[in-house]
Amino acid sequence: MILFIMFMLFSMMILLLMIMAMLILSKKSFKNREKLSSFECGFDSISKSRIPFSLSFYLIAMIFLIFDVEISLILPMIKSYSIFIFMLNLNFILIFFILLIGLFLEWKEGALKWFKVEN
């Protein structure tokens, strides 16, 4: 039992010495604000965090994303259009009609205008 306690104390002493050596040897002498910050996709994370962002750009990007997904749903239907199936044609017409209604509503609401024209 005493041998076990001595072994544990010896192991803890070695562990503490290793931790202290690591802390002493790993101290960085040159701390730079840019080196301590994270790199985020090429953007400077050191600058101010609130950069003015165009809401029009965000809305057009979201509209593009929605219409792009719907177009990717239509493309396989066009590829298999040579097979005349009534349900396939009905699905194609329904998706295309929803796409046109969405485009018309966005156009009427003015979300596609980049600049506001004042009279």
C-alpha positions in Angstrom: 0.0 0.0 0.0 2.8 2.4 0.9 4.5 1.5 -2.4 1.3 2.4 -4.3 1.1 5.8 -2.5 4.8 6.5 -3.2 4.2 5.6 -6.9 1.2 8.0 -7.1 3.1 10.9 -5.4 6.0 10.3 -7.7 3.7 10.3 -10.8 2.0 13.5 -9.6 5.4 15.2 -9.1 6.5 14.3 -12.6 3.2 15.5 -14.0 3.4 18.8 -12.2 7.0 19.2 -13.4 5.9 18.6 -17.0 3.0 21.1 -16.7 5.3 23.7 -15.2 7.9 23.2 -17.9 5.2 23.4 -20.6 3.9 26.7 -19.1 7.4 28.2 -18.8 8.6 27.1 -22.3 5.5 28.0 -24.2 5.3 31.6 -23.2 5.1 33.7 -26.3 7.4 36.7 -26.1 5.7 38.6 -29.0 2.0 38.9 -28.7 0.4 40.5 -31.7 -3.3 41.4 -31.8 -3.6 40.0 -35.4 -1.9 36.7 -34.5 -4.2 36.2 -31.5 -7.4 36.8 -33.5 -9.0 34.2 -35.7 -8.8 34.3 -39.5 -12.3 34.4 -41.0 -12.5 33.8 -44.7 -10.2 36.6 -45.7 -12.1 39.3 -43.8 -10.2 41.5 -41.4 -11.6 40.6 -38.0 -9.7 43.4 -36.3 -11.8 46.1 -37.8 -15.0 47.4 -36.4 -17.7 44.7 -36.1 -20.6 46.7 -37.5 -20.0 47.3 -41.1 -22.9 48.9 -43.0 -24.6 46.2 -45.1 -27.0 46.8 -48.0 -30.4 45.3 -47.2 -31.2 45.4 -51.0 -28.3 43.1 -51.7 -29.4 40.7 -49.0 -33.0 40.6 -50.3 -31.8 40.0 -53.9 -29.5 37.3 -52.7 -32.3 35.5 -50.9 -34.6 35.9 -54.0 -31.8 34.5 -56.2 -31.4 31.5 -53.8 -35.1 30.7 -53.8 -35.4 30.9 -57.6 -32.2 29.0 -58.1 -33.6 26.1 -56.1 -36.8 26.1 -58.0 -34.9 26.2 -61.3 -32.9 23.2 -60.2 -36.2 21.4 -59.6 -37.5 22.2 -63.1 -34.3 21.2 -65.0 -34.8 17.4 -64.5 -38.4 17.7 -65.5 -37.3 19.4 -68.8 -34.8 16.5 -69.4 -37.5 13.9 -69.0 -40.1 15.9 -70.9 -39.9 13.6 -73.9 -41.8 11.1 -71.8 -45.4 12.3 -72.0 -46.9 11.8 -68.5 -49.8 13.9 -67.5 -48.7 14.2 -63.8 -45.2 15.3 -64.9 -46.7 18.0 -67.0 -49.0 19.1 -64.2 -46.1 19.3 -61.8 -44.0 21.3 -64.2 -46.8 23.8 -64.8 -47.5 24.1 -61.1 -43.9 24.8 -60.2 -43.5 27.2 -63.1 -46.7 29.0 -62.1 -45.5 29.3 -58.4 -42.2 30.7 -59.8 -44.0 33.3 -61.9 -46.3 34.3 -59.1 -43.3 34.8 -56.8 -41.5 36.8 -59.4 -44.5 39.0 -60.0 -45.0 39.6 -56.3 -41.4 40.5 -55.8 -41.5 42.9 -58.8 -44.7 44.6 -57.5 -43.3 45.0 -54.0 -40.2 46.6 -55.4 -37.7 44.2 -54.0 -36.0 43.8 -57.4 -35.2 47.5 -57.6 -31.6 48.3 -56.6 -32.0 52.0 -56.4 -35.0 53.9 -55.2 -36.1 56.4 -57.8 -37.5 59.6 -56.3 -39.7 61.9 -58.4 
